[in-house]
Amino acid sequence: MRIFRVFSLLVGFGLAVAGGVSLLAYLNLLTAGYDFVTYLRFISTRIELYMVIIGAIIITLSIYWPTHRKK
């Protein structure tokens, strides 16, 4: 069971990093003349935003989900 938690932590971390790096790369739209509201509308339609959110949820669950150990 412990290996599943480590695996889910790594998967969540990978999703969060991949999505976060892409969202940071999209910040270049601000230098191209777009305003911040347009940027927020644009990233709300991208899959990378959902990758960050899902990755953060998986990380949180893998860390804080209670374990039932046999004594």
N, C-alpha and C positions, 0 to 999 in steps of 0.2 A: 504494500500500500504506500510505503514511503517513496518508492521509485515513481509511482504514478504522480505524486505531488511534485516531485522534482521535474518530471517530464512536463506536467501542465504549467509549472512555473516557467520553464524554458520556452514553451510554446507561446504563452502569454507575453513573455518578454520579447520574443521575436516579432510577434504581431504588433506590439506597441512600438518597438523601435522602427520597424519597416514603415508603419503608418506615420509615425512622428517625423521621421526624416523626410518623407514625401510632403507632409504638411509644411515643414520648414522650407522646403524647396519652393513651394507655392507662394511663400512670402515675397518672392521676386516679383510677383504681380503688383505689389504695392509700389515698387520702384518703376514699374512700367506705366503708372498713372492711374491705377485703380484705387478706389478708396476702401477703407477697412470694412464697411458694410457689404460692399460688392465681393470682397474677399471672403467674408463669412458666408455669404450666400453661395459662393462658388464651392467652398470646401464642404458645405453641408450636402452637396450632391455627389461628393466623391466617396469612393469605397475606403480610402485611406483614413478618413475620420472614424468610420465604423471599426476599422482595424484597431485603432488606438483605443477606442472605448471597449471593445470586446477583449483586447489584450489586458487592459487595466482590470476588468472584471475577473478574468481568469487568474491574474496575478493575485488579486485580493482574495479570491476563493481558495487558491492553493496555499496561501499563507494562513488565513484565519479560519478555515473550515475545521470544525472540531474533529479530533480523532478519537476512535473508540479502541483503545488498546486493551488486550486481555491481560489480566494480572494473575 
